[in-house]
């Protein structure tokens, strides 16, 4: 069963456009949604959640159309938006008491279990929580109302490496029983190397690739060669950099002829992101 | 705090012979900007949008808060008005005396306030400055016009300030008409607000 099924999402702004965004996430997996700042991650997520109105396209969550079952589906979705705070002067306890009234399946026992597990003190004010703790609080809320899909926008941005690693471990433990699915956007690619099963890469409002992590990386080759060899592959490269040692460039695996005397390796996610961003610069 | 405010502001009705429209205008001047500022600074729009509530209910909830507070203000002011009229029996009213007809005019004033404030606010559901200026100005213009007429027109002044008891039927019908206008205008405001809110991008 698909936890998320996004098809042909379009949204036009005066200076930015989301074009035909489509991707699917199977239930019980973690999908990393990567892209540079301003690539369209948050716009996609907000369109999915009906916070902004897409011009066209269809969003299905747990098999149901978001446009028609928004209220019902929000019972099953948990959110965490990095950098957005609500009622920061209120205590966790006060805020939770308001929130829990909205959810049919709220479970107080689950909530206290997660508070203990995440070491959250109910008497603290939201403003007193660190960035990592805020994400954990959002997770505790989401899991206590039985959310099956977690949509997290940049949950790890601004966290120190220890807090990030801790959070990624939590994500992995949440999907273990196959009930919960997670989509999280990030520009920190090392997070995805650690815990994502699938990667969806958005660049300049378009989905470049959406597939499982290994397959995603194997779609590309990172070429390292002498500057004199560059002309052999130049036209096929997504983008390249030249320095005193030669050139480094990214190419689609299918476009690369292994017979050439150019060293080809499988790129890291970060390298893929960087070379795609560079491609944009070339066209500007 | 906002629920205590009607009790405090309503007490201004005890000032003898005052311009009693002002008592309700305090709601527009103080309570509404504070509530809206609270919504904005606490990121309430995003918070509510995350909850499993329909957009219709989101609009309904905010408008209900305003309407409930308005009704509290007006009903409590009415009660204080009853005390005032019994307390000061020998006053010559220059401005409107608290009477059913006057309260009818107050309902119309709040109706105009709602009809301008709510739809304008829901263009963004976030910015409230211009909506507040326009709605307060409209409500005050109505109050000034009504009060001016009440002073200039001798017959109107008589009916509203001197011979209230002799014109109970007229007073009651003004009150009923005022309430009807309040309900109608607020309903229209809600419909317009909801339509506009559907197009709002929650950032």
Boltz contact constraints between the chains, C-beta under 6 A:
constraints:
  - contact:
      token1: [A, 51]
      token2: [B, 49]
      max_distance: 6.0
  - contact:
      token1: [A, 51]
      token2: [B, 202]
      max_distance: 6.0
  - contact:
      token1: [A, 52]
      token2: [B, 201]
      max_distance: 6.0
  - contact:
      token1: [A, 71]
      token2: [B, 52]
      max_distance: 6.0
  - contact:
      token1: [A, 71]
      token2: [B, 54]
      max_distance: 6.0
  - contact:
      token1: [A, 74]
      token2: [B, 52]
      max_distance: 6.0
  - contact:
      token1: [A, 75]
      token2: [B, 52]
      max_distance: 6.0
  - contact:
      token1: [A, 79]
      token2: [B, 50]
      max_distance: 6.0
  - contact:
      token1: [A, 84]
      token2: [B, 46]
      max_distance: 6.0
  - contact:
      token1: [A, 86]
      token2: [B, 43]
      max_distance: 6.0
  - contact:
      token1: [A, 86]
      token2: [B, 47]
      max_distance: 6.0
  - contact:
      token1: [A, 87]
      token2: [B, 42]
      max_distance: 6.0
  - contact:
      token1: [A, 102]
      token2: [B, 51]
      max_distance: 6.0
  - contact:
      token1: [A, 102]
      token2: [B, 52]
      max_distance: 6.0
